[in-house]
Amino acid sequence: MLQKMRDQTQSTAFKVLVGIIVFVLAVFGFGAFNLFVGGDPEVASVNGEGITQGELAVATERERRRLASRMGAEFDPSMIDPVRLQGAVLDQLIARELLAQAADDLGVGVGQSRVESVVVRNPNFQAAGQFNQDMYRQMVQAMGFTPQEFLDDTAELMALEQLQTAVTDTAFLTRRELNLHASLLGQRRDVAYLPFDADGYRERVDVSEAEVRTRYEENQRAYMTEERLDAAYVRLSADQLAGDPAIEVSEEDVRSAYESDRAAAPPDEERRSRHILLETGDDRTAEEAVAALENARARVAAGESFADIAAELSEDPGSAEQGGDLGFAGRGIFDPAFEEALFALEAPGDVSEPVETDFGYHLIQLEAVRQNEYPEFAAVRAEIEQRLRREQAELLFEERLRELDNLAFEHPNSLQTIVDQLGLERVVVENVTREQGEGPFGTPRVRDALFGEEVLEKGFNSAAIDTGNGSAVVVRVAERYPPEQIPFETVAEEIRAEMEGERAAELARQAQGEALARIRAGENVSEVAADVGANWQTFQSVRRNATEVPRAVLEAAFELPRPGAGGKSVGEASLPRGGTAIVTVTSVTDGDVQSLTDSELAGMRGFLADRVSRLEFAGLFETLRREASVQRPQ
């Protein structure tokens, strides 16, 4: 199978790599997509397998939420082009389907027991370090899945990861590649540079008062104070509305929600178990697996630790290292045959007979049983009431948001009507600029609205601005402080220093250019240095990571061609604060593997191996893409 993969991964077009990396991050960052939506129109097909509008909508919304979460308070929905976002997500879905089909064709898959083990050990589904079935069901339901759909989708994602690993693990680094990179990484050069520091030319510069004033008068807009505003706003939020008189939550409502929650809660009983999995196939028959497990069962009966035997024998990579421990789980998590055997065990320590599933034969030990008692009504009443109020507040928020927007439009010259009718507070924030502000004005989108023509120039209220997290604001200008001319006396020295720096830098560049021309013409470098009043800085046998040489000089030196015998390569580099330098290289000594330190060699091996493996996977994907029949909207 691995050779078949290698035969399909010979393309090394590096441009594919970026796309593949984006795809892998997107696939394993999305979580899972609902693969069982029926009746949706198809928006694309991959080798005859359709991608539906419903799948695309779910994936697009999840990507939008991911972007919003990553950007936090700075998130502005208007920054996202929904058409481009949907197109990018569709590309990712097509890529996933291509790789899923390849995994299926090559027989790459993941056993159900391993999937279950991964889910049970996912810290997102754990409380106090143990799998919590209630938490699991709630989170899976929030993502729009049944537990089985989530397991199926997790299995596919794990198969894709296994496909990628199978391809990248077959990549190898040749000795020639290693030696070539070692010669470059370990290369040493004799470097010298002649600095032309702009500060050293300042004493040759004379800027008159008249020249400073001319610069000031010709660039008056550059010497203005920043426009400031005192901004007023009102905020509407769902949190405020939770106590609104319009929201009514009766005792019957709370009781009904409690009963619904209780009915939807997971089974009261959860069991902690360990297991030993033996797979069957060409190397082991079913009879041999059963015999091996019976022998393991006898060893447990004789007093040996089930956990030790599981670590020795189990072929479940997800749990073997933990002694086969699967944590606590209720019904509906494991394979039906496995679950039936587990829940048939009567007491902790009991061990089942060998149990057959689609993934092999298991020996199961019951570790512990716990009863999850659902809390009494009185203990959760306040929490449920608060939740119901919050739910109603979110609905009321949408209604009040429309009312807020209408009032802002119908009464554009003041916030008072909004304050009176919606009971909101008018707040003023001082000294808001186009670049910064406090409160809601810390968000670029709100500042953009404040400084927009309708609000700034016409003096109207803004439209209602959704600031996220169930809140919105309407803003207006309370007081405007236009830009003012800064007096000449205040900025004269600043202008003078600026002009002196510019002229000094220009003199340094001119001197460097003349000196460079003389050196390239063959003049003695020491004589050139003496004429310009500078000293050569020399460094023998430096490497690319040398810290004693200015970074810009070092980079320029290692970009220069190898000098001829007895000659030198000449170049130039920019220095901080407007300075420049002439750079020369007089000797180059290539590195080799033996010249590298252990850490350098290990780092280089890791970098090259990672690059080769990424190119291999990129080649596989490019082959799949070229050979596939992909139909999608134009």
Buried (B, 14 or more C-beta within 10 A) or exposed (E): EEEEBBEBBEBEEEEBBEBBEBBBEBBEEBBBBBEEBEEBEBBBBBEEEBBBEBBBBBBBEBBBEBBBEEEEEEBBEEEBEEEEBBBBBBBBBBBBBBBBBBBEEBEBBBBBBBBBBBBBBEEEBBEEEBBBBBBBBBBBEEBBBBBEBBBBBBBBBBBBBBBBEBBBEBBEBEEEBBBEBBBEBBBBBBBBBBBBBBBBBBEEBEBEEEBBEEBBEEEEEEBEEEBBBBBBBBBBBBEBBBEBEEBEBEEEBBEEBBEEBEEEBBEEEBBBBBBBBBBBEEEBEBEEBBBBBEEBBEBBEEEEEBBEBBBEBBBBBBBBEBBBBBBBBBBBBBBEEBBEBBBEBEEEEEBBBBBBBEBBBBBBBBBEBEEBEBEEEEEBBEEBBEBBBBBBBEEBBEEBBEBBBEBBBEBBEEBEBBBEEBEBEBBEBEBBBBEEBEBBBBBBBBBBBBBBEBBBEEEBBBBBBBBBEBBBBBBBBBEEBEEEEBEBEEBBEEBBEBBBBBBBBBBBBEBBBEBBEBBEEEEEBEEBBEEBEBEBBEBEEBBBEBEEBBEBBBEBBBEBEEBEEEEBBBBBBEBEEBBBBBBBBBEBBBBEBEBBEEEBBEEBBEEBBEBBBBBBBBBBBBBBBEEBEEBBEE
